Amino acid sequence: MGTKQAKKYEDGSRALAVASGIVTADAADAFAREALVERMACAHIYRIDELPRIELYLDQVLTLVSDELVFMCLPGEQILTGPMVNNYVKQKLLPAPLRKRYTAGHVAALLFICAFKRVYSIAQLSKIMGMIDETHVDAGALYDEVVSALERAIAEQFVVGADFVAPVMEPHIRPVDKDGNEVAPGLARVLEAAVTSLAAKVYVEQTLALAD
């Protein structure tokens, strides 16, 4: 079983174990906490080269994006729907699909939007994506840097705790152009701060959800 499906299984296993008297509630809570830390440490979001090379239909896109970001979701949360995608197209956050098919670029943009809308409004995300367009960076390379930094930041949030106090490492994002030259330091700072704030939000949400 992969990390994408582990959360639902773990939640169900915990409830069953407590109800059947196999373990105490305290032991089950400790197990759930350990499982949460492990899941966040192992969380992985597809890089550009890992995304499907073929064009996808909308239902396939919805499944892929939801599966990739399920580790940061709350119970019952719907990450992405068809109307949401249509709204993002209308608001120019996402290019319109060709012949109702979506490319890897569409999927990468949706992964970025759906992750960071946890902490920023659609209007704010539109400005961030506008900054990316204006600076002419290598968008694929930048996407890979952002999701890599996000994975590390989230993992660090869950490692740092009552028994291990250490400063969380600041993410480092290096936008480059098509020639590999480092560009847009202002954009880099905005994205680094965005990654830090999202990682903290995920930590708070998941920690509180674990207590429910």
Disulfide bonds with the S-S distance in Angstrom:
none
